[in-house]
Amino acid sequence: MNNDQIRQEEINKMVWAACDTFRGAIDSAMYKDYILVFLFLKYLSDVWKDKKEQYEKEYKGDKERVLRKMTRERFILPDNCDFDYIYSKRNETNIGEIINKALSGIEEANKLKLENVFRNIDFNSEAILGQAKDRNKRLKHLIDDFANPKLDLRPSRIGKLEIIGNSYQYLIKNFASGAGKKGGEFYTPEEVSELIAKILQPKSGDRICDPTCGSGSLLLKVAKEVPDNNFSLFGQDSNGSTWALCKMNMFLHGVDNARIEWGDTIDNPKLIKDDSLMKFNIIVANPPFSLDKWGHDTAEHDRFKRFYRGVPPKSKGDYAFISHMVETMVEGDDGRVGVVVPHGVLFRGSSEGKIRQKLIEENLLDAVIGLPANLFFGVGIPVSVLIFKKNRKTTDVLFIDASREFGKSTPQNKLRKEDIDKIIKTFIDYKTKEKYSYRATLEEIKENEFNLNIPRYVDTFEEEEEVDIKETQKEIEQLEKELSGVKNEMAVYLEELGI
């Protein structure tokens, strides 16, 4: 590493400080897009400048050869679309329009990778950034923050691509923390993502999908577990701004071939091939919990027949997402699903109970893992992870109660490394462990009427310590004597004070 290379922590600190431009004036759920887009723009600009300087040196200023070489890079940055140009115009009264035009130019020049990525953000928005005077002042501060000489993101200076990708993830995580319940819409805590990724054991050649991908953090964590770079990522999200974050996140992690679609996975699935749902080796998701108005009205006539086990209730879409995920597993014995769900999914009756029963009878459910409360942003309730697999070699189901082992933190609790390791080892062993896991037979689950509530299977009851009544009585009598003595002393003091 060169002496002038900066550490990950320094980059994180500087880009987080840039948020001061908006704090207090704009909600973090809104200004996050401006910060993340600017970090993306600054990185593209610095990479482009770095490559150009390298080729100019290599070809001794031969502009034609330099230009020809530059057009073969991962992306193209047209004239007047880079950060330096925007910086030179930072005092212009129409700076918002200038930034919008630059972003539009980048999209146009990189349609295959970045088309429509910036369409949901407007740097000239009066509704979000304020009237002209305030808007221009905020944008100038933002530009000045990213012009900090220490925030030079050229690869020759910061080294590996993963550093900028990590900074992007760092920002997304912090924005999720500040956004409360909304934070869960675009970010899954990295420890939960890691747990799911390690349980599903992705391998070389896997096709990996997240049908509610948010910013892509869960997808990237699963991809990281693949032993080589031979994998393909797919995702879909209904929120345009979040979809754009995911596209940029993939790009900054060097995953250029990821197919990320924008649209409602239940009402309008976009990952289609030959008019059928695409199939994947691994499907992971942290869908919105108990989503109301998820598409119940059209589900019965779904052209992909995803809901043949039953149509979930109108006010709770959990089993709609589960049904979709199960139906997109590849045939054979290689399909596996990991999905985060609220506990109600385990025991609610009516149509959900019927769907749950059929999934179990089809021998698709492999494990139920209970996690601690308050792990997710804005969601204090405990949650579970359901693991589904095709062509299982047993009809048993493993229940794990990991709800009591975690690190207390603010604002969210954390799964520690030892907690994750214990869950994974227990899952691999697939055995009953006293007060922690239980391998239930299909007959036992039938006896429980297909109720999957974890306490029905994992007995975590602790024997209460036996109380010595005589000893306790002695302690009470001693305390009463001491209290009487204190009262007598207080009476003397009060008499001396004439009270």
C-alpha positions, 0 to 999 in steps of 0.5 A: 500500500502506498503511503498516500493511500487512505484507510477504509475508516477515513473514507467512511468518516468523510462521506458520512460527514457530507450528510451534515449538509442535509441533516436537520433540514431534510429527512434522512430517508430522502437525502440518502439518495443524494449522498449515495449518488454523489459518492457514485459520481465521485468514484466514476469520475476519479476512476475515469481520471486515473485511467486517462492519466495512465493511458496518456502516460503510456501512449505519450499523449497520443489522444487518439490512442488514449480515446480508443483505449478509454472506450473499452473501459467498464463505463464511459464518462462523457465530457461535462459529466464528471465531478470536476466539471460540476465542481467548476460550476458549483457557484452557478444559479442553475447548479441543480440542472447542471448536475441532472444533465451530467447524470443524464449524460452518464446514463445515455453513455452506459445504457446497458449498465446504468439506464434509468438509474438516476431517473428517480432523483432530481437535484433541482427539486424544490419540494425536497431541496428547498427554494433556489437560494437554499437549494443552491447553498446545500448543493454547493456544500455537498460539492465542496464536501466531496471535493475534499482532497482526502476524498480522492477515490482513484484506484491508484490511491485507494487500492481495491474496488471493495473499499468503495463498495464497503463505503457504499454499504456503510452509508446504506447501513447508517441510513437504514439505522436512521430511517427507522421502520423504512430502513428495513425496506432497503437493508438487511442487517449484515449478520442476518445476511451472513447467517442465511448465506452460510446456511445455504452454502452457495457454490460455483455456478449458482444462480442467486436471486432476491425477489425483494432485493432492496439495496442488494446487501443480502444478494452481495453477502450470498455472492461473497460466499461463492468460492470463485467468481462463477455466479450470477445475481438476479433481483427485483424491487418495487421501489424505484429509488431502492432499485437504483441503489441496488444497481449502483451497489452492484456496479461498485462491487464489480458485479457488472452482469447482475440483472436487477429489475424494477417492479412488483414481484407479486403483481408484475414479476420481471425475471421471466424467460420464455413466458415462465418464471426463471429458476434459481439455485438459491433464492433469498429475501427479507420481504416486507412483513405482513404486507397489506394490499400485496395483490390478493385480488389478482392472485387467484388467476395468477398466470404463473400459478404460484398460489395453487396451494392457496391464496394468502389473506388480503392483509398479510402477504407473507405467504405470497412471497414464500410461494413465489420463492418456492416456485422459482427453485430449480428442479432436482435437488439443488434448489434452496430458499432462505427467507426472513419472516415474522413469527405469525407465519409459523402459526397463523391459521385460515388460508395461511395454515393451509398453505403451510400444511401443503408446503410441509406435506410436499416435504419442502420445509427444511428448518425453522430458525428463531432469531432474537428480537430487535435485530432489524431496523424499526422492527422490535419483534423477534423473527424467524428464518425459514429454509426450504429445499427440493428433494430432501432426504428426510421428512423431518424438520429442524427447529432452532431457538437462537432467540436468547443468544445475542449481543445487546446493542443500540439501537439494534441487537446483534448476532455475534460471531459465536451466535452465527457459528452455533446456528450454522453448526447446529443446522449442519449437524441437524440434531436435537440439542437440549434447550436449543434445537429439535429434530421433529418428525413429520408425525409430530408436526401433524400432531401439532396440526402443522403449527410451527411455533418454535416453543412447541418443539424446543423446550427452553424451560429453566428449572427455578432455583429452590428457595431456602424458606428458613434462610430467607425468613432470617434475611427478612428479619435482619433487614427489618431490624436494620430498617427499624434502627435507621428509623430511630436515627432519623427520629433523633436527627429530626428532633434535633432540627426541631422538625 
